[in-house]
Amino acid sequence: MNSAQATATETYPRLRRFAADIGITCIFNTAIALAITYLMRVNTSFYVSFVVSMCIGLLMVSIVDGGRLLMWGTGRPPRLPFFLLFLMALPLSQFCGNTVASWILGIPRESISAVRSNNMVSFMTLFLLTCIAITWFFWSRGKMEYLKAQAEAEKARAAAIEKQAIQAQLQMLQAQIEPHMLFNTLANLQGLIAVDAQRAQHMLDQLIQYLRATLTSSRSEKTTLAHEFSLMDAYLSLMQVRMGARLSYRLSLPDELSAQEVPPMLMQPLVENAIKHGVEPKLGGGHIEVSATREGQTGMLCLRIADNGLGLDAKPAGVHSTHVGLANIRDRLRALYGERASFELLPNEPEGAVARLRIPS
């Protein structure tokens, strides 16, 4: 922001505030003129009382409120300097207001002063009560605005703290996914070394390439669907080295969704879950299909991981799950999108399971 923009941003709120205070003062001035004319019953018309009241009141608010906004802005002014400004404005606004009013009305200034002299006690009482009322009004409003500003600042601080807490939670949940996948792969690699060293070496090479590709993206807050699908392709290729012909897969990503931003490592745990609990325990293996679409009516992004494995009800022997990946997905979606996102794990037809994510795009 340049200096001209900063000056305009700072000046306009003061001008709006000053215009509002002028409007409020006009209401007070009208009430004072009515009181002088019809309650005090002085020997003068409402028009004369109105002009005199307006001249004095507007000069008073111009000096006090204008000076306050000029020197201290819309914030809360210091009490002693503001009180001194108020005391200086009282006689100045009286003298100058009467002078301007006499010029507007075309009557001698002494005539206006004579009316006040004949009703000195009433005028002083009314003037004192008016000053107290106006001062109380503006001071109370200023105090309320100060308290409101304090509440907004506290709300902003609380929101910043909450955002930091959510970000820390997301980083913790995301960090748990990587060792979860890595430990499973290393365990598979350990078993493969004993039976096929050459395939184990090839699998290790694939693992190194996969980890090198995911090192940067897994630490980022956002990634693209194109990058996420390329990582899943690398992961499934890695698993295909171990499972051979027992695993086949297909990735379907429309070109218009390639640049769509999504949280990193969001789909990989679901692909891993489909292999571990659906395809791998099945005697003949199976097929995994990953797709991304955008819903026409809602505009939501729908991510789908389907397999034709054993399904949700099967409990193959020797396969134990801590459900770390699924729990992390639910927690991350809740932290990122609240109730706007959803995650479902459903049976596939005719066999297998489907994991479906719906997130705002």
N, C-alpha and C positions, 0 to 999 in steps of 0.2 A: 504494500500500500504506500503510495507516494504522499508527500506532505500536503498537497491540495486535497486529496481524498480524506486524509486524517483530519484536516481542519474542518471540512464539510461535515464529517461524521460527528465531530465534537460540537459544532455550532448548531446544527439543526435541532437536536434535542433541547438545547437551551432556548431556542426561539419558540419551539412548540410549547415548552413549559411556560415561557413568559406570556405568550398569547393566551394560554389557559388561565393564568393568574390575572391577566387584565380583564377577561370575561367574568371571573368570579368577583373581582373588585367592583365592576360595574353593577352587579347585583346588590352588593353591600351599599354602594353609593345611592342607588335608587331607594333602598330601604331607609337610609339615613334621611334622604330628602323627604320621604313620606312622613317620617317621625317628626322632623322639624316643622313641616307645614301643618299636619293634622293632629299631632299629639301635643307638641309644645305651643301650637297656635301663635306663632310669631307673626308679626305684621309684614308678611311677604308672601309672594305667590309660590306655587310648587315649582314653576319653571325656574325662578331665581334660585330656590333652594337646590334644585336638581343640578343646575349649571355650576354653582359654587361647590356642591358636594363632589361632582365629577372632577372638577379641576383639582381640588385638594387631594381626593382619593387617588386619582391617576398619577399625579406627581409623586405621591407617597409610595405607591407600589412601584413606580419607575425607579425611584431612588433606592428603596429597600430591596425589592425583589430583583430589579435589574442589576444593582450592584452585587447582590449575593450570587446571581448566576454568572456574572462577569468574572468575579474574583474566585469563587469556589465551585462553580459549575452546578450540576444537579445533585451533588453530594451534600452531606450534612455540614453546615458551616460551624466554625468554632464559636462558642457562645459569647465571649467577651467582645471580639471584634464586631460580631453581628449586632450585639446590643448597642455598641457605640455608633454603628451605622444607623440604627433605628432612632437613637436619641438625636442624631444630627438631622435626620429626615423630618422630624416632627415640626420644628419651627420653620425649616426651609420650605416644606410643602404648604404650610399654612400661609406664609407670606407670599410665595410665588403663586399659589393657587388663587388667593384672593385677587392678586394683581391681574392674572389671566382672566378670571371670571368677570372682573369689572370692565375689562377691555371688550370681552364678548358681549356682555349685557349693555354696554354703553352707559354705565352709571359710575359715579365716583367710588373709589375704593373705600373712602371714609363712610359711605352709606352702608356698605356691607359690614364694616367693623362696628358701626353704631348699633346695628341689629343684634350683634353678638354681645355688645356691652350692656344692652338693656335686658338681656337674658343670660347673664354670665354663668350663673350656677347651673342652669339647665343645659347650656351649651357644653360646659366643662364636664358635667355628668355624662351627657350623651357621648362626648368625644372620648372620655376615658373608657366607657363601656364598649364603644366601637373599637378602640385600639386593642382592648383586651380580647374581644371576640375575634377580630381579624388575626391578631398575633397567635391566639390559641388555635385557630383554624389552620393557618399555614404551618405552624410548628407541629401540630398533630399530623398533618398530612405528610410533612417532611419526615417525621419520625416513622410513620407507617411505611413510607417508601424506603427508608433506610433499613427497616426490619425486613421488608420484602426482598431488598437487594441482598441482605445477609442470608436470608433463607434460600434464595436462588444460588448464591455462591456455595452454600453448604450442600445444596442438592447437586450442583455440578461436581463438587469434591467427592460426594458419595458415589456419583455415577462413574467418576474416573477410577475410584478405588474398586468398584464392582467390576469395571472393565478389565482392570489389571488382574483381579482375582480370576475372572473367567479365562483370560489369556493364559495365566499360569496353569489353570486346570487343563486347558486344551493342550498346552505343551507337555504336561505330565501324561495325559491320556495318549497323545500321539507318540510319545517316547516309549510307551509300553508296547506299542504294536510292533516296532522293529525287532526287539529281542525275542518277542513271541514268535514271529515268522522265522527269525534266524535260528533259534534253538530247534524248531521243528525240522528245518532243512538240514542242519548239522547232524541231527539224530538220524535222519534218513541217509545222509552221506556216510555216516559211520557204519550203518548196516550194509551199504552197498560196497564198501571197500573190501569186505571179507569175501564177497562172491564175484565181483567184477571190477577189478582195479582200473581197467581202461575206461569203463563207463563212469566210475567214480571220479577219475581225473577230468573227464569231459564235464561232469556235473559240477565239479569244483570251479572249472573255468567259467561256466555259465553263472555260477553263484557270484564270482568276483565281478563279472560284468554287470550283473543285476544290482549288487550293492553299490558299485561305483555310480551307476545311473540314478539310484534312489538317494544317495547321500545328501545331495543338495536339496532336492524337492521335498524330502521328508522333514526338513527343518523349516520349510516355508509355510506361511499362513495360507497361501492360495496356490493352486496349480490349474492347468487347463485339462479339459477332458482328453484332448489329444495326447498330452503327456501321460495322463493317468492310464489311458488305454495302452500306450506303448510300454509302460511299466508292467501292466498285467500280461501283455504279450511276452515280455521277457521272463516273467515269473512262470507262466504256463509252459513256456519253452523249457525252462529249468525243470519243471515237474515232469515234462514229457520225456526228458532224458532218463529219469528214474523209472517211469511207468511204461515207457515204450508205446506200443500200439494200444494199450489198454486206456489211454487218454487221448481224446480228440477235443478240439475247442474251436469256437468261432467268435470273433469280435465284430460288432456292428455299431459303427459310429457315423452318423450323417455328417456331411461336410459342414453344414451350417451350425453344428454344435461343437466343432473341434476347438474353437477358441473360448467356449464357455468355461468360466472359472468355477472350481469346486475345491473343497478342502482336500489336502493331499492324503494319500493312503486311506481313502474312505472305502473303496471297493475291494482292495486287495485282501483284507481279512475275510470278506464274504466268499471270494474265490477260493481262498485257502480252506475255509470251512466246508465248501462244496466238495473239494477234493478229499479232505480228511474224513468227513462223515458220510459222504454220499458215493463218490466215484471209486475211491481207492479200496474200501472194504468190499465192494461188489466184485463178484468172481470174474465177470467179463469186462470190468472197467466201465467207462461211460463217457458221456459227452457234456461239455460245459459251453453255454452260450451267454455272452455278455453283450448287453445292448443299452443304448441311451436314446430316449425320445423326449419330445416336448408335448405336453398335453395342450390340445387346441383351445379349450375353453378357459382353463385356469392359468395356462402359461407355466405350470410347474414342470420342473425337470424330473423325469422318471428314469431311474437307473435300475436295471434288471439283471440278476445273475441266476440263471436256471441250469439245472442238471437233471439227468435221468438216472441218478444213483439210487441208493436204497430208500430214500425218503425220510420224512420226519419221524415216523414211528419206529424205524429200525434201530436196534441197539446192538451193533456188532461187537463180538467179543474182542477184548484187548484194546478197544478204542475208548479212551477217557478224555473228557473235555473239561477245561476250566472256563470255557466261554468268555475268555478275555477279549477276543476280537469283537464278538457281538455286543458285549456290555460296553466296550469302548465306543462303538458306533452309536449306540443309543445315547450315551452320555455326551458325546461330541455334538450330535444333532441337537440335543436339548440345550446345550450351552450356546451353540451358534445361532439356532433358529427358533428356540422355544417351541411353541405349539404349532408353528407353521410347517414343520417338517414331520415326516412319518417314516417308520421302518416296519416292514412286515416280513415274516417268514412263513410261506404258505406251501401246501402240497402242489406238486406239478402233475400234469396229466400227460400220459397215463401213469408215469412213475417219476419219482425224484422229488426235488424241492425247488422253490423259487424264493429268492430274496429280493425284495422290492423297496427301493428308496425313493421318496418324493421330497424334493427340496425346492425352495424358491429359486428362480433363475434371474 
